[in-house]
Structure formats: C-alpha cells, structure tokens
Amino acid sequence: MLHWPRLRAWLDDDREDIRLRNRLAEAARTWSASWRDLGALLRGVQLDVAVPWRERGGSFNALEQEFLDAGITADRAARAGQLRRTRQLRRLTAVFAAVTLVLAGTTTWALRAQRTAQEREAHARALIDAATALPLFSEDPAEDAGTRAHSDTRDVWADRRPEHRQAGAVRGR
C-alpha cells in the first residue's frame, strides 16, 4: 500500500467519510431521542460539512435525511431572521438619521429667527429712542442750544431769589 498513493488517498477519504457518517448518525439519534429539539440540530461548520457530503452522494437512512433537512431548514430560518433584524436595524438607523437632520435644520432655523428678532427689536428700540429725542430739538441747533441754556439759567436763579420768581411769572414762565 505504500507504493500505491492513489489507493491510500481513497482509503483516507473513505475513513473520513465513515467518521463523518458515524458523527451524523449519532447526532441524528440524539436529535430523535430529544423529541427533535431544535437545539440538537447541526449548525454552522458542522452543517456546512454535512450538506456537501450529502450532495456528493453520501448514504443516509430516513432519520439522518430528516435530521439534515431539519438542520438546513432551521439554518435558513435563522439566516432569514438575522437578515430581517439587519434590515430593521438599517431602517431604524435611517429614520434616526433623518430625524437628526430635521432637528438640526429646525434648530438652525430657530436660532436664525431668534437672532433676526433680536436685531429687529434693537432696531425698533433705536427708532423709538430717536423719535422720543426728536421733539427736544428745534430746526436751528444754535437757537436750540441758546434757548435751553437761557431757560436752564433762569430756572436755577428762579429757585434761589424771590425777585426772579416774580420776573419769571410776569414773562409767562
């Protein structure tokens, strides 16, 4: 047998197939004994090894065939559930991003509106102040300053001397 490498490869492959067949048969019996519990099914790597072996023409009895079919069905259901959860998470992320953008835009708009309102309020106050100060001035600034200075002086003296009070009363003041 040492001189026949092809025969040795066939026997090695057969030994591996026999080991796989024995593991599969034992797992199928355990699954059947546990009332076909989903937790006893092949998953992941074990299922990924058993399915191609079956497709290559591995021999199975009815229980082993049902066991593999149930494992494939459960694996597909698990993958579909994972895909559904991933899609839901992506949708939720998209909704969250959209809400965040709307809130950011609304906040920016509100801040700009507040700043505009504050600027308009300051402008309105300036107009009110200017309108209030306007009657204090006449059209001739020199006359306005002289009249105000004279009346201020007369008011100061009128408070201190009685004769000025009478003079101010005669003049109409």
Steps between C-alpha positions, in 0.01 A plus 500: 500500500795731544563485128143577402432863596168512319363205695629653823318830417176311432524315829576825687196664337287197588619513863404868520162427342444217749586731793265767368227239442539369856488852651193581291325175597571564871377861476181385321429241773556767772265737315232229473540402867456868606162517321661676206616796703620787278800547728630154405517577127825550314600862463780706358812310394354158577207566268732653239700172498202262498300662219771479231572142606133413443508676162806293400291189544543406864265226615234584759213322665163674540575638849833648389335649191229666716769616743696673223186647343390638839848648553496667158148638563596632844818656358304673223245628753779630725668674208167651387436622855847652516447666163164636616657640820781656297250666267298629795814638659594673174152651471514616860841654438370678190199634690725614784730677254206670330355616832843629603529698177151646541575599859831657400330697223219610731749608765701698247183669371386582856837652591500713187143613568593590857802700383287682239236580763767636734645715222154633410426572865827695537420694182148579624636620835746725320216646292290558813793669675557723198131588475488584871806727476382682186256746668779619728677660209389788277594544138777747587757334723656835611164639607418176676825503699465870595135470605571197708800665669302815575198317638724275710671804651170678568365189670805477727470870608124480530533242770742709706382862481146615553524794253587265217198289582281803452680603184462151367130507582455831312677374190275198483711255669 
